Structures are given as C-alpha cells and as structure tokens.
Amino acid sequence: MPVPIWAGRYIGLPFKGHGRDRAGLDCWGLVRLVMAEQFGIALPSHVQEYERTTQVEKIAALVEREAQKWKIVAAGSEQCGDVIVLRVRGRPMHVGMVLGDRQMLHIERGIDSVIERYNGPHWAERVAGFYRYKSVYDDSEE
C-alpha cells in the first residue's frame, strides 16, 4: 500500500515536549493529531498523567493502558492508520503512525516530523509492535 498523499501535510512539524498541536508536537501528540484529522478518532491527550510518569513509561504505556480500545496487529499485517510502538534504549517508549509500504510518520526530540522506513537499519530491530484502534475495525473482523 503506497504512502497516502495526505501524509505530506505532516512533514516538518516541530518537536515540542508534551506538544499537542501543529505549533509543536511530541510523538504521541503527532499520532493523536493524525488520528483526529485523518480518521476522525479523538484520542486522549494524556498530557497530565504523561508528565507524572518516568521517561521509560511515557509513550508506549499510553497505548497499553487503554488496551481494550486497541487491537494488536501482527507484523506484516499493519496498515495505514496503525500505531507503531518502537523501543528506544531497549524499552518501548516511542510511537509513530504507519503510512504504508513499511513507512511511518514520527517525530523525535531534535528532529521535525518525518517519514521514515521502519524496516530500515535504524528502526528494524526496535519495532516493539503494531496497534490498531478498534473503532477502525468492522465488527466482522474482530
């Protein structure tokens, strides 16, 4: 599946810790923005509880805390709109948005939002899993 044209509207957005809008975003903020604008899904901000957690717990735990709303997607079955959880320093603490063709949209401290291959040399060994928000599913797929 090719990368959707709309993905270009998210390239170059600036990083801002705990950011939740186009003026500045962290990785959860970017996923949240795309889910709202492209899929009509309003994900919680988590900014208050996010600030109370340690660095390791901050990102990936947000998806895990709401596990009843997310479905684990087997590697190779991911599709545009799925969330990819990535390990940094050996722990799942970074998220991005799967776009298709093994590419993701993500943002990190020190870089603006970019599209990057998650099966490339930098990320391939860091993929912790893929998640799909359950409302994206047709009932027959559950």
Sine and cosine of phi, psi and omega as CSV:
sin_phi,cos_phi,sin_psi,cos_psi,sin_omega,cos_omega
0.00,0.00,0.81,-0.58,-0.02,-1.00
-0.95,0.32,0.34,-0.94,0.06,-1.00
-0.92,0.40,0.75,-0.66,-0.02,-1.00
-0.93,0.37,0.52,-0.86,-0.01,-1.00
-0.86,0.51,-0.61,0.79,-0.04,-1.00
-0.87,0.49,-0.35,0.94,-0.04,-1.00
-0.86,0.50,-0.51,0.86,0.01,-1.00
-0.87,0.49,-0.42,0.91,0.01,-1.00
-0.95,0.32,-0.17,0.99,-0.05,-1.00
-0.95,-0.32,-0.04,1.00,0.01,-1.00
-0.97,0.24,0.71,-0.70,0.08,-1.00
1.00,0.04,0.11,0.99,0.07,-1.00
-0.93,0.37,0.61,-0.80,-0.10,-1.00
-0.98,0.19,0.52,-0.85,0.09,-1.00
-0.98,0.21,0.65,-0.76,0.15,-0.99
-0.48,-0.88,0.84,-0.55,0.04,-1.00
-0.82,0.57,0.76,-0.65,-0.03,-1.00
0.91,0.42,0.25,0.97,-0.01,-1.00
-0.95,0.33,0.61,-0.80,-0.06,-1.00
-0.74,-0.67,0.24,0.97,0.05,-1.00
-0.54,-0.84,0.06,-1.00,-0.09,-1.00
-0.88,0.47,-0.27,0.96,0.05,-1.00
-0.95,0.31,-0.35,0.94,0.03,-1.00
0.12,-0.99,0.69,-0.72,-0.10,-1.00
-0.67,-0.74,0.51,-0.86,0.27,-0.96
-0.99,-0.17,-0.08,-1.00,-0.12,-0.99
-0.91,0.42,-0.64,0.76,0.06,-1.00
-0.92,0.39,-0.62,0.78,0.03,-1.00
-0.87,0.49,-0.62,0.78,0.03,-1.00
-0.92,0.39,-0.72,0.69,0.04,-1.00
-0.86,0.51,-0.70,0.71,-0.01,-1.00
-0.87,0.49,-0.69,0.73,0.01,-1.00
-0.89,0.46,-0.73,0.68,-0.01,-1.00
-0.90,0.43,-0.69,0.73,0.00,-1.00
-0.86,0.50,-0.64,0.77,0.00,-1.00
-0.94,0.34,-0.76,0.65,-0.11,-0.99
-0.97,0.26,-0.57,0.82,-0.09,-1.00
-0.98,-0.19,-0.44,0.90,-0.09,-1.00
-0.85,-0.52,-0.03,1.00,0.03,-1.00
0.92,0.39,0.44,0.90,-0.03,-1.00
-0.94,-0.34,0.87,-0.50,0.00,-1.00
-1.00,-0.05,0.98,-0.19,0.06,-1.00
-1.00,0.09,0.52,-0.86,0.02,-1.00
-0.91,0.42,0.48,-0.88,-0.01,-1.00
-0.94,0.33,-0.67,0.74,-0.06,-1.00
0.87,0.49,0.20,0.98,-0.13,-0.99
-0.89,0.45,-0.61,0.79,-0.02,-1.00
-0.94,0.34,-0.74,0.67,0.01,-1.00
-0.95,0.32,-0.50,0.87,0.04,-1.00
-0.87,0.50,-0.65,0.76,-0.01,-1.00
-0.94,0.33,-0.37,0.93,-0.02,-1.00
-1.00,-0.01,-0.12,0.99,-0.05,-1.00
-1.00,-0.09,0.27,-0.96,0.06,-1.00
-0.98,0.22,0.27,-0.96,-0.02,-1.00
-0.81,0.59,-0.68,0.74,-0.06,-1.00
-0.91,0.42,-0.58,0.82,-0.07,-1.00
-1.00,0.10,-0.27,0.96,-0.25,-0.97
-0.83,0.56,-0.80,0.60,-0.21,-0.98
-1.00,-0.07,-0.92,0.40,-0.11,-0.99
-0.85,0.53,-0.55,0.83,-0.01,-1.00
-0.90,0.44,-0.40,0.91,0.02,-1.00
-0.89,0.46,-0.68,0.73,0.04,-1.00
-0.93,0.36,-0.71,0.71,-0.05,-1.00
-0.90,0.44,-0.56,0.83,-0.01,-1.00
-0.90,0.43,-0.44,0.90,-0.01,-1.00
-0.92,-0.38,0.66,0.75,-0.12,-0.99
-0.82,0.57,-0.52,0.85,-0.01,-1.00
-0.92,0.40,-0.30,0.95,0.01,-1.00
-0.99,-0.12,-0.10,0.99,-0.08,-1.00
-0.84,-0.55,0.52,-0.85,0.08,-1.00
-0.90,-0.44,0.73,-0.68,0.09,-1.00
-0.94,0.34,0.70,-0.71,-0.01,-1.00
-0.92,-0.40,0.77,-0.63,0.01,-1.00
-0.91,0.42,0.64,-0.77,0.07,-1.00
-0.83,0.56,0.71,-0.71,-0.06,-1.00
0.99,-0.12,-0.28,0.96,0.03,-1.00
-0.95,-0.30,0.01,1.00,-0.02,-1.00
-0.90,0.43,0.45,-0.89,0.01,-1.00
-0.58,-0.82,0.17,-0.99,0.00,-1.00
-0.81,0.59,0.76,-0.65,-0.01,-1.00
0.98,-0.20,-0.20,0.98,0.07,-1.00
-0.98,0.22,0.43,-0.90,0.05,-1.00
-0.99,-0.16,0.73,-0.68,0.07,-1.00
-0.97,-0.24,0.75,-0.66,0.06,-1.00
-0.97,-0.25,0.76,-0.65,-0.08,-1.00
-0.84,-0.54,0.54,-0.84,0.05,-1.00
-1.00,0.03,0.67,-0.74,0.13,-0.99
-0.78,-0.63,0.75,-0.66,-0.09,-1.00
0.81,0.58,0.57,0.82,0.07,-1.00
0.99,0.13,-0.03,1.00,-0.05,-1.00
-0.84,-0.54,0.57,-0.82,0.00,-1.00
-0.95,0.31,0.97,-0.23,-0.06,-1.00
-0.56,-0.83,0.33,0.94,0.02,-1.00
-0.64,-0.77,0.61,-0.79,0.04,-1.00
-0.78,-0.62,0.42,-0.91,0.09,-1.00
-0.55,-0.83,0.06,-1.00,0.00,-1.00
-0.94,-0.34,0.85,-0.53,0.08,-1.00
-0.93,0.37,0.73,-0.68,-0.01,-1.00
-0.94,-0.34,-0.46,0.89,-0.08,-1.00
0.80,-0.60,0.28,-0.96,0.00,-1.00
0.79,0.62,0.60,0.80,0.02,-1.00
0.85,0.52,0.54,0.84,0.04,-1.00
-0.88,-0.48,0.49,-0.87,-0.01,-1.00
-0.73,-0.68,0.42,-0.91,0.16,-0.99
-0.98,-0.22,0.77,-0.63,0.02,-1.00
-0.41,-0.91,0.15,-0.99,0.00,-1.00
-0.58,-0.82,0.59,-0.81,0.02,-1.00
-0.67,-0.74,0.35,-0.94,0.11,-0.99
-0.84,0.55,0.76,-0.64,0.03,-1.00
1.00,-0.09,-0.22,0.98,0.07,-1.00
-0.70,-0.72,0.54,-0.84,0.13,-0.99
-0.97,0.24,0.17,-0.98,-0.03,-1.00
-0.88,0.47,0.65,-0.76,-0.07,-1.00
-0.61,-0.79,0.30,-0.95,0.19,-0.98
-0.97,-0.22,0.76,-0.65,-0.08,-1.00
-0.57,-0.82,0.50,-0.87,0.04,-1.00
-0.96,0.26,0.77,-0.64,0.05,-1.00
-1.00,0.00,-0.05,1.00,0.11,-0.99
-0.96,-0.26,0.19,0.98,0.05,-1.00
-0.99,0.17,0.05,-1.00,-0.11,-0.99
-0.87,0.48,-0.51,0.86,-0.05,-1.00
-0.97,0.24,-0.60,0.80,-0.15,-0.99
-0.94,-0.35,-0.34,0.94,-0.16,-0.99
-0.78,0.62,-0.69,0.73,-0.03,-1.00
-0.99,0.11,-0.01,1.00,-0.06,-1.00
-0.96,-0.27,-0.06,1.00,-0.03,-1.00
-0.93,0.36,0.86,-0.50,0.00,-1.00
-1.00,-0.10,-0.43,0.90,0.01,-1.00
0.30,-0.95,0.15,-0.99,0.01,-1.00
-0.83,-0.55,0.58,-0.81,-0.02,-1.00
-0.71,-0.71,0.59,-0.81,0.05,-1.00
-0.83,-0.55,0.74,-0.67,0.03,-1.00
-0.91,0.41,0.79,-0.61,-0.18,-0.98
-0.88,0.48,-0.47,0.88,-0.01,-1.00
-0.92,0.39,-0.23,0.97,0.04,-1.00
-0.96,0.28,-0.37,0.93,-0.04,-1.00
-0.99,0.17,0.55,-0.83,0.27,-0.96
-0.98,0.21,0.59,-0.81,-0.03,-1.00
-0.81,0.59,-0.50,0.87,-0.03,-1.00
-0.94,0.35,-0.28,0.96,-0.03,-1.00
-1.00,0.00,-0.23,0.97,-0.10,-0.99
-0.97,0.26,0.00,0.00,0.00,0.00
